[in-house]
Amino acid sequence: MKKKLKKDISVPVTVPEIEINTPLPEEVMPAEPIVDEVMIRAKRKWMAGMGIFILFIVILGCVAFGYNKISSAPMVQIITPTPQIIVPSPTPVVVMRIAVWNGSGVGGLAGKVRDGLKIEGYNVVEVTNAPTVQKGTTLLLNSSVKSKETELVAVLKKNLIEVMKVEDLTEGEYDVKIILGN
C-alpha cells in the first residue's frame, strides 16, 4: 500500500507590529546619519576634481606663455640701432651759373637734370626748352670754368646724360649751358 505524502508544509511566523513613528533599536540605527557621510564624500571628490582642474590650468598657462625654469640662462634683449642716413651737404668749389635747355623732345627732362645738379650743389639759374630738337647733348663752357669740364661731364653721366660734344661759350649771363638732345 502506497501512501501519498503531502508536500505543502506551512510554518506559522509571527511578525511583531511596529508603529511608523517608533524608533528602531540602537543596533540597527547608525551613530551618524548616512546622508551626512555621503555628502562629505561628494564634497571631497568635488574638491579633488577642482584641485586637479586648477593644476591643469596652471600647467597649461606655463606651457602657453613659455615659462621654463629649466633654462637658467638670463634673457638678453638685443637692441639694434636704427641706421641713420647722413647726406653730406655738397659744396661746389666754383659757383657757376648753369642753364639747362631741353632739346630732346622729352617733356620734363631739363627739370630732372636741374634737380640732379642741385643735389650735387650746382647753381642752376635757368631751365627752358631749346628752340629746336638737338641730336645728342652739348655742353657749352666759358673760359672761367673750362677746368671743370671733366667734373661736369661726370655729374651729367651720373644723371644718365651722355655728353656728345663740348664747345666754348662766349661770355654772357651763364658760365655753363647744357643743351639736352635725343
Sequence and secondary structure as in RCSB ss.txt:
>XXXX:A:sequence
MKKKLKKDISVPVTVPEIEINTPLPEEVMPAEPIVDEVMIRAKRKWMAGMGIFILFIVILGCVAFGYNKISSAPM
VQIITPTPQIIVPSPTPVVVMRIAVWNGSGVGGLAGKVRDGLKIEGYNVVEVTNAPTVQKGTTLLLNSSVKSKET
ELVAVLKKNLIEVMKVEDLTEGEYDVKIILGN
>XXXX:A:secstr
                   TTS   TTTS SS HHHHHHHHHHHHHHHHHHHHHHHHHHHHHHHTT  SS  S  
                 SS  EEEEEE SS TTHHHHHHHHHHHTT EEEEEEE SS  SSEEEEE GGGGGGHH
HHHHHHHHTT  EEEEEE  SSS SEEEEE  
